[in-house]
Amino acid sequence: MYLPEELSIVKMYKMFLEMYPNTVASYETYRKIINTRFNISFGFPRCDTCSTCDKFSIISKGLETQLKNATNEEDRLTLKQELRRENTENEVHQRKADTFYERKRQARDRSRKHKNTEAICMDFQRNLPCPNISTSVVYYKRQLSLFLFNIHSLSDNAAVFYAYPETIGKKGSNEVASFLHHYVTTLLDPEVKHVEIFCDSCGGQNKNYTLFRYMHYLVHQLKRFDSIHVTFPVRGHSYLESDKDMGLIKTKLRAELPRDWMNIIKDARVKPSPFDVVEVDDAMIRDWTDFLQSRYRRKCPFPSRIIKEMKVDRGHPRYITHRDTYNWGWTTTVVTNPTRHQVQEPPLAAGEFMYPSSCYEGLLPISKEKYRDLQELKVFCNAEAQEYYSNITFRQ
C-alpha cells in the first residue's frame, strides 16, 4: 500500500491545515504521527512498464470519457461493448502475468522443501561503464562496458554475477550456455537433479535453439539432471529476483577498472549472503552453437518465439516438450538427428565429456571511436588503469 506519488508530507500538512484550520499542530508533530502511526511510503513513477497495460489504460480512459459525454443511447451501448471487450482482454493479460509469478512462487517452495530440486532466475543486467568517474568530460565520451549475467537461486537467495568487459565476450546464446554450464557443474549442489529456470524471452540470449539443445545435452548426454523445466513470462511482466539483485549495486561509485566494479558488487549485499562474482575469461566462453550443431537438428523444428514453457525429461531421450500457453496440452518435438546421422563420440573415461572449443580467439577489438575516447579518459585514472586501457585493441 502506497500513497500517491505526487504527495509529500509537506503537501499533506498543508492540506491538513486547510481542512482543520482551528487545529493547532506543528509540522514536526504531524510528521512524527505520520511516520510512527501510519508509516506508509509514497509511490514512485513506474519505469519499464508493460506496453500492453499502458495501451489498455489509455484506451479505457478515452472510452470512459466518451461514454460520459455521449448522449445517444446507441453510441453509449457501442462504447460500453468496446470498454467491456478491453477489460476482458486486459484481465486475460493480467491473469497470464500472474500465472508466471505464481509458478515461480511454487517452484521456490518446492526447491526449499526438496534437496534434489532447485529453481533459479537468470538474466543479463544493465551494462556498467568503465571508467566510472566524476569528471564532466565522461558524459561526452564512449566508455568500456562491463557485462553482467546474474543467476539467482530461489531456494536460499544466493546470487552469482558473471562479470566481464566487452573485450572478453558478447551477450549472446554462447555466453548464456557457457555461464549456465559453469554454474551447474561448479556451483550447483551435485544432489540437485531437477532444475526449474525462469528467464525473459530475449531471443538472442535465453530463448533460442542453442539453449534448448544445450539443456537437452545436459540431461541426456552429460546425465547431470533428470529434468529441466523453463518458464518464460508474458512480455512486459518479467521482473525477476535478478533485477532486485542489480538494484542493490551502487552504480554511482567510482570505478576505474572492471575489477573495481567486481569489488563493489561483492560488497553490495551482506544478508542472506554476499554476492558471488565470477571474473570471466576468454577460456570460459565456449562455442556451444557450433558444438551442438552436428549433434542435433540444424534448425529448430518448432516456432520458439511463441512458447511459454519448455521441458526436457530423462524419459524422452529424443524429445523436447513445449507449449505456447501456461495451462493447455504439451507438444513433443524430436530435436536429435536420426541414428545413422548421429556423431559417434570417442570413448571417454568415467566423469569425462566432450567440451566445445573457445568461442573467441584473444581479446575482442572495440570501435576506433570508443578506443579514442578511452585514451582521453584514461588520463583521469591511476597508472594501472592507464596501462589497462592502453592495451585494448580496436577495429581498423
C-alpha positions in Angstrom: 0.0 0.0 0.0 1.4 3.4 -1.1 0.2 7.0 -1.0 0.0 8.8 -4.4 3.4 9.7 -5.8 2.6 13.3 -6.2 2.1 13.8 -2.5 4.6 14.5 0.2 4.4 15.1 4.0 4.7 18.9 3.4 1.8 18.8 1.0 -0.3 16.7 3.3 0.4 19.0 6.2 -0.8 22.0 4.2 -3.9 20.1 3.2 -4.5 19.2 6.9 -4.3 22.8 7.9 -6.8 23.8 5.2 -9.2 21.1 6.3 -8.8 21.8 10.0 -7.9 25.5 10.3 -8.8 25.6 14.0 -6.5 22.7 15.0 -3.1 23.7 16.4 -0.4 21.2 15.3 3.2 21.9 14.2 4.7 20.3 11.2 7.1 18.2 13.3 4.2 16.8 15.3 2.3 16.0 12.1 5.3 14.3 10.6 6.0 12.3 13.7 2.4 11.0 13.8 2.5 10.1 10.1 5.8 8.2 10.4 5.1 6.4 13.7 1.4 5.5 13.4 1.0 5.1 9.7 4.4 4.8 8.1 3.1 4.5 4.6 5.6 5.2 1.8 4.8 7.3 -1.2 4.6 5.7 -4.5 7.1 6.3 -7.2 6.8 6.8 -11.0 6.9 3.5 -12.7 9.6 2.8 -15.3 9.9 0.0 -17.9 6.2 -0.7 -17.7 4.2 -3.1 -19.8 3.2 -1.7 -23.2 0.0 -3.8 -23.3 -1.1 -2.5 -19.9 -0.2 1.1 -20.8 -2.2 0.8 -24.1 -5.2 -0.6 -22.2 -5.0 2.3 -19.6 -5.0 4.9 -22.4 -7.8 3.3 -24.4 -10.0 2.7 -21.4 -9.7 6.3 -20.1 -10.6 7.5 -23.6 -13.7 5.2 -23.8 -14.8 6.3 -20.3 -14.6 9.9 -21.3 -16.5 9.3 -24.5 -19.1 7.3 -22.6 -19.6 10.1 -20.1 -20.1 12.7 -22.8 -22.3 10.5 -25.1 -26.0 11.4 -25.3 -27.1 8.9 -28.0 -28.2 5.6 -26.5 -26.9 3.6 -29.4 -23.5 5.3 -29.1 -23.4 4.6 -25.4 -24.2 0.9 -26.0 -21.4 0.6 -28.5 -18.9 2.3 -26.2 -19.9 0.0 -23.3 -19.3 -3.0 -25.5 -15.9 -1.7 -26.5 -15.0 -1.0 -22.9 -16.2 -4.4 -21.8 -14.0 -6.1 -24.5 -11.0 -4.1 -23.5 -11.5 -5.0 -19.8 -11.8 -8.7 -20.8 -8.6 -8.7 -22.8 -6.7 -6.8 -20.1 -8.0 -9.3 -17.5 -6.7 -12.2 -19.6 -3.3 -10.5 -20.0 -3.1 -9.9 -16.2 -4.0 -13.4 -15.4 -1.3 -14.8 -17.7 1.2 -12.5 -16.0 0.0 -13.6 -12.5 0.3 -17.2 -13.6 4.0 -16.8 -14.3 4.7 -15.3 -10.9 2.6 -18.0 -9.2 4.6 -20.7 -11.0 7.8 -19.0 -9.7 6.5 -19.0 -6.1 5.5 -22.6 -6.3 9.0 -23.5 -7.7 10.6 -21.6 -4.9 8.6 -23.5 -2.3 9.5 -26.9 -3.9 13.2 -26.0 -4.0 13.1 -25.2 -0.3 11.4 -28.4 0.6 13.4 -30.9 -1.6 17.2 -31.0 -1.8 17.1 -32.6 -5.2 15.2 -29.6 -6.7 16.5 -26.1 -7.5 14.8 -23.1 -9.0 16.8 -20.3 -10.5 16.3 -16.9 -12.2 18.8 -15.8 -14.8 19.3 -12.7 -17.0 21.7 -10.2 -18.2 21.8 -7.0 -16.2 22.5 -3.4 -17.2 26.0 -2.6 -18.5 28.3 -0.8 -16.2 30.6 1.9 -17.6 34.4 1.8 -17.3 35.9 4.1 -16.1 33.0 5.4 -14.0 34.5 8.7 -12.9 33.0 12.1 -11.8 34.8 14.4 -14.3 32.4 16.2 -16.6 34.2 15.0 -19.7 33.0 11.5 -19.3 29.4 12.5 -20.2 30.6 13.2 -23.8 32.8 10.1 -24.2 32.2 6.5 -25.0 33.2 4.1 -22.2 34.1 0.4 -22.0 31.1 -1.7 -21.0 31.2 -4.3 -18.2 28.6 -7.0 -18.9 26.9 -8.8 -16.0 25.0 -12.1 -16.1 23.1 -12.9 -12.9 21.9 -16.3 -11.7 19.8 -16.2 -8.6 18.9 -19.3 -6.6 15.3 -19.2 -5.2 15.9 -21.8 -2.6 18.4 -19.8 -0.5 18.5 -16.4 -2.3 22.2 -16.9 -3.2 23.3 -15.0 -6.3 26.3 -15.1 -8.6 27.3 -12.5 -11.1 29.4 -13.4 -14.2 31.3 -10.2 -14.9 33.4 -9.4 -18.0 34.3 -6.4 -20.1 33.2 -6.3 -23.8 36.7 -7.2 -24.9 36.2 -10.7 -23.4 32.9 -11.7 -24.9 29.5 -10.6 -26.2 25.9 -11.0 -24.9 24.7 -14.0 -26.9 23.5 -17.6 -26.6 27.1 -18.9 -26.3 27.7 -16.8 -23.3 24.5 -17.8 -21.6 25.2 -21.5 -22.2 28.8 -21.2 -21.0 27.8 -19.4 -17.8 24.9 -21.8 -17.1 27.4 -24.7 -17.7 29.8 -23.3 -15.3 27.1 -22.8 -12.7 25.6 -26.3 -12.9 28.9 -28.1 -13.0 30.8 -26.0 -10.4 28.5 -24.1 -8.1 25.3 -26.1 -8.0 24.9 -28.8 -5.4 25.5 -32.2 -7.1 22.4 -33.6 -5.3 20.2 -31.4 -7.5 18.5 -33.5 -10.2 15.6 -31.3 -11.1 16.0 -27.6 -12.2 13.4 -25.0 -12.9 14.5 -21.9 -14.8 12.8 -18.6 -15.0 14.1 -16.0 -17.5 12.8 -13.5 -20.0 12.1 -14.2 -23.7 15.1 -12.5 -25.2 15.6 -14.4 -28.5 19.3 -13.7 -28.8 20.1 -14.8 -25.2 17.7 -17.0 -23.3 15.0 -18.2 -25.7 16.8 -19.8 -28.7 17.7 -23.2 -30.1 21.2 -23.2 -28.8 19.9 -23.0 -25.2 17.2 -25.6 -25.9 19.8 -28.0 -27.3 22.2 -27.4 -24.5 19.6 -28.2 -21.9 18.8 -31.4 -23.8 22.5 -32.2 -23.8 22.8 -31.6 -20.1 20.0 -34.2 -19.4 20.7 -36.9 -22.0 24.4 -36.7 -22.8 26.0 -35.4 -19.6 23.4 -37.1 -17.4 23.6 -34.1 -15.0 19.9 -33.8 -14.4 16.7 -35.8 -14.6 14.7 -32.9 -15.8 14.9 -29.2 -16.7 11.8 -27.0 -16.9 12.0 -23.5 -18.3 9.2 -20.9 -17.9 9.0 -17.7 -19.9 6.9 -14.7 -18.7 4.4 -12.6 -20.5 6.1 -9.7 -22.3 6.3 -6.7 -20.0 6.0 -8.7 -16.8 9.5 -10.2 -16.5 10.6 -8.6 -13.2 12.7 -11.2 -11.5 14.9 -11.6 -8.5 17.9 -10.9 -10.7 16.6 -7.4 -11.2 16.3 -7.0 -7.5 20.0 -8.0 -7.1 21.0 -5.4 -9.6 19.1 -2.7 -7.7 21.4 -3.2 -4.6 24.5 -2.3 -6.5 25.6 1.4 -6.1 26.2 2.5 -9.6 27.4 6.0 -8.7 30.6 4.8 -7.0 34.0 5.5 -8.7 35.3 2.5 -10.7 38.3 2.9 -12.9 38.7 -0.7 -13.8 36.4 -3.7 -14.3 37.9 -5.2 -11.1 36.7 -2.2 -9.2 33.1 -2.9 -10.2 33.6 -6.5 -9.1 34.6 -5.4 -5.7 31.7 -3.1 -5.4 29.3 -5.9 -6.4 30.8 -8.2 -3.7 30.2 -5.6 -1.0 26.7 -4.7 -2.3 24.9 -7.2 -0.1 25.5 -8.9 3.3 22.3 -10.8 4.0 21.4 -13.6 3.3 24.9 -13.9 1.8 27.2 -11.7 -0.2 27.1 -11.8 -4.0 29.5 -14.2 -5.6 31.3 -12.7 -8.5 33.0 -14.8 -11.2 35.5 -13.0 -13.3 35.0 -14.4 -16.8 38.0 -15.0 -19.0 38.0 -15.9 -22.7 38.6 -19.6 -21.9 35.2 -19.8 -20.1 33.1 -18.8 -23.1 32.7 -21.7 -25.4 31.2 -22.1 -28.9 28.2 -24.2 -27.9 26.3 -23.3 -31.1 28.8 -25.0 -33.3 29.4 -27.9 -30.9 25.7 -28.8 -30.8 25.1 -28.2 -34.5 26.4 -31.6 -35.5 24.7 -33.4 -32.6 21.2 -32.1 -33.1 19.0 -31.0 -36.0 20.4 -27.9 -37.5 17.2 -25.8 -37.4 14.7 -25.5 -34.6 11.8 -27.8 -35.6 9.2 -25.7 -33.7 8.4 -22.0 -33.5 10.3 -20.9 -30.4 9.0 -17.3 -30.2 5.5 -18.2 -29.0 6.4 -20.9 -26.4 5.8 -20.2 -22.7 7.1 -23.4 -21.2 9.8 -25.9 -22.3 10.7 -29.2 -20.6 13.5 -31.8 -21.1 12.9 -35.1 -19.3 15.2 -38.1 -18.9 12.3 -40.4 -20.0 12.3 -38.9 -23.5 15.8 -39.1 -25.0 14.9 -37.6 -28.4 12.3 -35.1 -27.5 11.8 -31.6 -26.2 8.4 -30.9 -24.8 6.9 -27.4 -25.1 3.7 -25.4 -25.2 2.7 -21.9 -26.0 0.3 -21.4 -23.0 0.6 -22.0 -19.3 -2.3 -24.4 -19.0 -3.0 -26.4 -22.2 -1.6 -29.6 -23.5 2.1 -30.2 -24.3 3.7 -30.8 -27.7 6.7 -33.1 -28.1 9.2 -32.5 -30.9 12.2 -34.6 -32.0 15.4 -32.5 -31.9 18.1 -35.2 -32.2 19.5 -36.4 -35.5 18.5 -39.8 -36.9 20.6 -42.6 -35.5 22.5 -43.0 -38.8 23.5 -39.3 -38.7 24.4 -39.0 -35.1 28.0 -38.1 -34.2 30.0 -41.1 -32.8 31.6 -39.8 -29.6 35.1 -41.2 -28.8 35.3 -43.5 -25.8 35.6 -41.5 -22.6 36.6 -42.4 -19.0 34.1 -42.0 -16.2 33.4 -38.3 -15.5 34.9 -37.2 -18.8 32.9 -35.4 -21.6 33.5 -33.6 -24.8 34.0 -29.8 -24.5 33.4 -27.1 -27.1 36.2 -25.1 -28.5 36.7 -21.5 -27.4 34.2 -19.1 -28.8 36.8 -16.2 -29.4 40.5 -16.1 -30.1 42.1 -13.5 -27.9 40.6 -10.2 -26.9 37.8 -8.7 -28.9 38.5 -5.3 -30.5 36.4 -2.3 -29.8 35.4 0.5 -32.2 38.1 3.0 -33.1 35.9 5.9 -31.8 35.5 4.2 -28.4 39.2 3.5 -28.3 40.0 7.1 -28.9 37.6 8.3 -26.2 39.1 5.8 -23.7 42.6 7.2 -24.4 41.3 10.6 -23.5 39.6 9.4 -20.3 42.5 7.3 -19.0 44.4 10.5 -18.0 41.9 10.9 -15.2 42.7 7.4 -13.8 45.5 5.8 -12.0 48.6 4.3 -13.6 47.2 0.7 -13.6 44.0 1.9 -15.3 46.0 3.8 -17.9 48.0 0.7 -18.7 44.9 -1.4 -19.0 43.2 1.0 -21.5 46.4 1.3 -23.5 46.5 -2.4 -24.2 43.0 -2.6 -25.6 42.8 -3.1 -29.4 40.3 -1.5 -31.8 38.9 -2.5 -35.2 40.6 -1.0 -38.2 
